[in-house]
Amino acid sequence: MKTNNIKHSAIWIGVALACVSYFSYAAESHIEEAIKHAEAATKASDGKSVAEHAEAAKIHAKTANEHLVAGIKSLDDAIDHGKQGHADIAKKSAEEALAHLKAAK
């Protein structure tokens, strides 16, 4: 019964992450946005504009970093489950990792 619950949870998590990653394609990536704002900060003519763009760049960079950290954790989970022979759970963890890594780019 416990294995069944884990499988169902993994499936729902995978579906949710697939939806999130689908909608993240509509917007530019967090890294691209961070770079745009950092570039704008270097070209700004006053301190207030520099600070505003730097803050926006920082928000996007932090979000990208959070996705990278989550992606790495999911990859670790995929490795652990794969080594234990839990192919379905390992695949779901790999799918979660992929969604996070795509969201970070």
Sequence and secondary structure as in RCSB ss.txt:
>XXXX:A:sequence
MKTNNIKHSAIWIGVALACVSYFSYAAESHIEEAIKHAEAATKASDGKSVAEHAEAAKIHAKTANEHLVAGIKSL
DDAIDHGKQGHADIAKKSAEEALAHLKAAK
>XXXX:A:secstr
 HHHHHHHHHHHHHHHHHHHHHHHTTS  HHHHHHHHHHHHHH SSHHHHHHHHHHHHHHHHHHHHHHHHHHHHH
HHHHHHHHTT HHHHHHHHHHHHHHHHHH 
